[in-house]
Amino acid sequence: MRQRGFTLVELMISLTLGLLISAAIVQVMVSSQVTERLNRAVASAQENGRFFISRMRSDLLITGFYDPLSPNLSRLVDVVDEASFLQNRPVILPGDFINMPALGSEQGANGGSDRLVVAFQGTVDCRGLQLGYNGEEFFVVNEYFLDGEELKCRGFDGRVLRGQKAAAGNSGNTAISLMDNVVSFQVLYGVGNSQASGDFSGRPVSYVTADQLPAQRALNAGVVAIRLAALVKGDGEVIIDPASSFKLLNESSFTPQDKRLYKLFETTISIRNIKNQLRSRKI
């Protein structure tokens, strides 16, 4: 019986087709991995960005709030004096407190990240600590800053900072991390001056940096809005070609050089308590 096998030409054709199919499968797998990495990077950046805006908005909306008639307010100090002090310093500047004169909002040098420090009447600081008040309201001071690529916060008792009482309870000044993968954190302050401008709407007439706030405070201007920006990077390496450039508020544009996906998030938070104070000056 005669037996026939494949010819050399047939074998070469089969091998060629197999190689083409294998190459196509490999290309699909590589493309799938690239897409998966990109989706993961986009998802992580979006999640961090949404958290940043949500968290900062909820924390800063009550900046400058103080109600001396609140039945829950701790009255260890003169609350009328404290109300005047806090409402004139909703944004804390270096030199405001005798026990920690270096604490205050700062403009980052040479494009570096800024530092934001705000004050209000509340029951807990940004870390969720009561600082010994056991549910009573007190003079809360919160500080937000970038440490490496971590956005952190720490809280203080304003009465301790003013030298009016000793620290009590869980008063440690250890910072907690709010989120990571933050490359830059920038802040601008919207100021209004109803007496100088004649505008009693409480709207900001200009946005300034932290180093310009002392001059604005000397003119009796109030911070009525805080504008925030954060540049967040996604998880994992992703090749973005061409690379995107970013401009955060008043800072110069720059282009990241590493193989990561970056997203810019900005928000403006109205400081309603200070706006209402400026409006009431017309009465």
Protein Blocks (a to p, Z undefined) as FASTA:
>chain_A
ZZddddfklmmmmmmmmmmmmmmmmmmmmmmmmmmmmmmmmmmmmmmmmmmmmmmmmmmm
mgoiacfkbmkbcckbcfklmmmmmmmmmbacehkamklmmgccdddeehiacddddddd
dfbdfkopaghnnopacddddddddehjaccdddddfklmnopaccehjlbfbdcdfbgh
ifbdcdddddddfklnopanopafbdcdfklmmmmmmnopacfbdcdddddddehjdddd
ddddddehjbccdddfbdcdddddddddddfklmmmmmmmmZZ
